[in-house]
Structure formats: structure tokens, C-alpha cells
Amino acid sequence: MPPSKKDLKDSRIISGEGPPKKKTLAQKIPLGGWLFIFVFPLVLSEFMFYVVGKWMSMILFGIAWIGFWLALMVRSDWAIFKNRHKED
């Protein structure tokens, strides 16, 4: 009879192994995707502000956008860049 789930769980705890780690959403998206998510809305907004001549909005939005992403990265403990090992 195969071992039960409880037996497997107990053997992992005893051997010091934890539960198998799953990839988070931050790890599933490639770095190029994160770069696109960051840069595309920034460039599009800057272009729209440029077309209508809102120079101050161009400057303030760029600062706010970079500050938002910086705060997001600090709060998540830079999760986008962590554990990016190639699969063997």
C-alpha cells in the first residue's frame, strides 16, 4: 500500500524538507515583461502629456510613476529579482 499524504508530510518534516515551493506571480513573469509593464504606460503617458503641452504634468507623472514602482518594489522586498534561477 502506498504511503498516505500524512505519512509523506511527516517524513518531510522529520527530514527537514519543507513543502515544495511554488513559483509566485512575480517569478512567472519574465524580466522583459516587467520592463514592458513599467515602461509602456510611462512612455504612453509622457507622449500624451507632450501632445497637449502639459510640461509640468510630464515631470510630475514621471516622478510619481517611478516613486510608485520604487515603493512597490521595496514593500515586496524586491520580489521581481529574487529566485530567478534557470530550470535544470
C-alpha positions, 0 to 999 in steps of 0.5 A: 500500500502506498504511503498516505499524504500524512505519512509523506508530510511527516517524513518531510518534516522529520527530514527537514524538507519543507513543502515544495515551493511554488513559483509566485506571480512575480517569478512567472513573469519574465524580466522583459515583461516587467520592463514592458509593464513599467515602461509602456504606460510611462512612455504612453503617458509622457507622449500624451502629456507632450501632445497637449503641452502639459510640461509640468504634468510630464515631470510630475507623472514621471516622478510619481510613476517611478516613486510608485514602482520604487515603493512597490518594489521595496514593500515586496522586498524586491520580489521581481529579482529574487529566485530567478534561477534557470530550470535544470 
